[in-house]
Amino acid sequence: MNFRLQCAAALTAACMMLAPAGHAAQDAFAEAQHEYNTGQYHHAVDTLTAAIANSPDDPALHFLLGQTYFQLREYLRASASFERS
């Protein structure tokens, strides 16, 4: 298994362990995770930003947002999201 695939698998497992508790947050998380897994990073940012507006203390949303920003090479935003997770 190549390194990128291993990282994606590890991220998916970590995100599933941190899955948000609320139904709306779970739906947004699942949608954003699908967008992330299919390389639609900008869409995932939009989905996660909207979900975080409704659930600002949800660590799973912030963690996935950090991963998404990292993929977009927006490292300062990724770091800030990781700190909130």
C-alpha positions in Angstrom: 0.0 0.0 0.0 1.5 3.4 -0.9 2.0 6.1 1.6 -0.9 8.3 0.5 -3.3 5.5 0.6 -2.1 4.5 4.1 -2.6 8.1 5.3 -6.1 8.3 3.8 -7.0 5.0 5.5 -5.6 6.2 8.9 -7.4 9.5 8.5 -10.7 7.8 7.8 -10.3 5.6 10.8 -9.5 8.6 13.0 -12.4 10.6 11.7 -14.8 7.7 12.3 -13.6 7.5 15.9 -14.2 11.2 16.3 -17.6 11.2 14.6 -19.9 14.0 15.7 -22.8 13.2 18.0 -25.7 15.3 16.5 -27.7 14.0 13.5 -27.2 17.1 11.4 -23.5 17.2 12.3 -23.2 13.5 11.4 -24.8 14.1 8.0 -22.5 17.1 7.3 -19.5 15.1 8.5 -20.4 12.1 6.2 -20.9 14.5 3.3 -17.6 16.3 3.9 -15.7 13.0 4.4 -17.0 11.8 1.1 -15.9 15.0 -0.6 -12.5 14.7 1.1 -12.1 11.1 0.0 -13.0 12.0 -3.6 -10.6 15.0 -3.7 -13.3 17.6 -3.6 -11.4 19.6 -0.9 -12.9 23.0 -1.6 -16.4 21.5 -1.3 -15.4 19.8 1.9 -14.2 23.1 3.3 -17.6 24.7 2.5 -19.5 21.8 4.0 -17.4 21.7 7.2 -17.5 25.5 7.6 -21.3 25.4 7.5 -21.4 22.5 10.0 -19.0 24.2 12.4 -21.2 27.3 12.4 -24.0 25.0 13.8 -21.7 22.9 16.0 -18.7 25.0 16.9 -17.4 22.7 19.7 -17.4 19.5 17.6 -13.8 18.2 17.5 -14.4 15.8 14.6 -15.5 18.6 12.3 -12.5 20.7 13.2 -10.1 17.7 12.7 -11.5 16.9 9.2 -11.3 20.6 8.3 -7.7 20.6 9.4 -7.0 17.5 7.2 -8.8 19.2 4.3 -6.8 22.4 4.7 -3.6 20.4 4.9 -4.5 18.8 1.5 -5.0 22.2 0.1 -1.6 23.2 1.5 -3.2 25.9 3.6 -1.0 25.0 6.6 -1.8 27.9 8.9 -5.5 27.2 8.6 -4.9 23.5 9.1 -2.9 24.1 12.2 -5.7 26.3 13.6 -8.3 23.7 12.9 -6.2 21.0 14.5 -5.8 23.1 17.6 -9.6 23.4 17.9 -10.1 19.7 17.5 
